[in-house]
Amino acid sequence: MATTRTPALPPRWFVRGAWVVHRLLYRTTRRGLRRARPGVMGMLRLRTTGRRSGEERSAIIGYMEHDGAFVTLAMNGWAAADPAWWLNLQAHPDAWADTVDGVVRVRAREALSDERAQLWAAIARFDGWGDIAAAAQLRPHTAVVVLERR
């Protein structure tokens, strides 16, 4: 009988603290973003429209590039709930990505079927994501999000 390995994850307070530090670093220095390179994820600041408030919301997310689009996983620090930025994009798919090269208007969609499998496999090969297969076991579904340039 096979046993399922529970992924070793940092405590929730650590994950939330890292988010706070990263956002603070970006706000005070405009640093903390980076371009994706082969095998190494990039970091961008995603600005969405709040699904209930209608106000601008932002999150720093990791991404890889594929066919000119930014591709990321809708993971909330490995928690079971979807991240707020993904819920916002489902309600309002048009957003802005602040990158090291400037601001890019994007439209979000979820990769499905064969495209999802292909992008998931590509993301799994990138440094910086950790063991996404083990982390995904904690969630019923992790969306692969494609941010297409507009």
C-alpha positions in Angstrom: 0.0 0.0 0.0 1.4 3.4 -1.0 1.6 6.2 1.5 0.9 9.8 0.6 3.7 12.1 1.7 2.5 15.3 3.4 4.6 18.2 2.1 6.8 20.1 4.6 5.4 23.6 4.6 6.4 26.7 6.5 4.1 27.9 9.3 1.3 30.2 8.1 2.7 33.1 10.1 6.0 32.8 8.2 4.2 32.8 4.8 2.1 35.8 5.7 5.2 37.6 7.1 7.1 37.0 3.9 4.2 38.5 1.9 4.2 41.6 4.1 8.0 42.0 3.8 7.9 41.6 0.0 5.1 44.2 -0.4 6.9 46.6 1.9 10.2 46.1 0.0 8.4 46.9 -3.3 6.6 49.9 -2.0 9.6 51.5 -0.4 12.3 50.7 -3.0 10.4 49.6 -6.2 12.6 46.6 -6.1 11.6 42.9 -5.6 10.4 42.3 -9.2 12.5 40.2 -11.6 12.3 39.0 -15.1 11.7 35.3 -15.6 14.6 33.3 -17.0 14.8 29.8 -18.3 14.2 27.6 -15.2 13.9 30.5 -12.8 10.5 32.2 -12.0 10.1 35.9 -12.3 8.3 38.2 -9.9 5.6 40.7 -10.9 3.1 42.9 -9.1 -0.4 42.1 -10.2 -3.0 44.8 -9.8 -6.6 43.6 -9.9 -10.0 45.2 -9.3 -11.6 44.0 -6.1 -14.6 41.8 -6.8 -16.7 43.3 -4.1 -15.1 46.7 -3.4 -14.2 47.7 -6.9 -11.0 49.1 -5.5 -7.5 48.4 -6.8 -5.8 45.5 -5.1 -2.2 44.2 -5.6 -0.2 41.1 -5.0 3.4 40.1 -5.8 3.3 36.8 -7.6 5.8 34.4 -9.2 5.4 33.6 -12.9 7.0 32.0 -15.9 6.6 33.2 -19.5 4.9 31.1 -22.2 4.1 32.3 -25.7 4.3 35.9 -24.5 1.9 35.5 -21.6 2.7 35.4 -17.9 1.7 32.0 -16.3 1.3 31.4 -12.6 -0.5 29.2 -10.1 -3.5 30.4 -8.0 -1.9 29.3 -4.7 -2.5 31.1 -1.5 0.7 30.3 0.3 -0.3 26.6 0.1 -3.5 27.3 2.0 -6.7 25.5 0.9 -8.5 28.8 -0.1 -8.0 30.4 -3.4 -6.0 33.7 -3.3 -7.9 36.9 -3.3 -6.2 38.0 -6.5 -7.5 35.0 -8.4 -11.1 35.5 -7.0 -10.8 39.1 -8.2 -9.6 38.1 -11.6 -12.5 35.7 -12.0 -14.9 38.6 -11.4 -12.8 41.2 -13.4 -10.3 39.5 -15.7 -8.7 42.7 -16.9 -5.7 43.7 -14.8 -2.2 45.3 -14.9 1.1 43.6 -14.4 3.9 45.8 -13.1 7.2 44.2 -14.3 10.8 45.3 -14.4 10.1 46.4 -18.0 7.1 48.6 -17.0 3.3 48.2 -16.8 1.5 45.6 -19.0 -2.2 45.4 -19.4 -3.3 41.8 -19.1 -6.5 39.7 -19.3 -6.6 36.6 -17.1 -8.0 33.2 -17.9 -7.6 29.7 -16.5 -5.7 27.1 -18.5 -7.8 24.0 -19.0 -7.3 20.4 -20.1 -4.1 19.7 -22.2 -2.9 23.3 -21.9 -3.2 23.1 -18.1 -1.2 19.8 -18.0 1.5 21.2 -20.3 1.9 24.4 -18.3 1.8 22.6 -14.9 4.7 20.4 -16.1 6.6 23.4 -17.2 6.1 25.3 -13.9 7.2 22.2 -12.0 10.6 22.4 -13.6 11.2 26.0 -12.5 13.2 26.9 -9.4 11.3 28.8 -6.7 8.0 27.0 -6.8 9.0 24.2 -4.4 7.3 20.8 -4.6 4.1 21.9 -6.3 2.8 18.4 -6.7 3.0 17.8 -2.9 1.5 21.2 -2.1 -1.3 20.7 -4.5 -2.4 17.6 -2.6 -3.6 20.0 0.2 -6.0 21.7 -2.2 -8.9 20.3 -4.2 -7.9 22.3 -7.3 -5.1 24.7 -8.1 -5.8 26.9 -11.1 -3.1 27.5 -13.7 -3.6 31.2 -14.5 -2.6 32.7 -17.9 -2.2 36.5 -18.0 -2.3 37.4 -21.7 -1.0 40.7 -22.8 -3.7 43.0 -24.2 
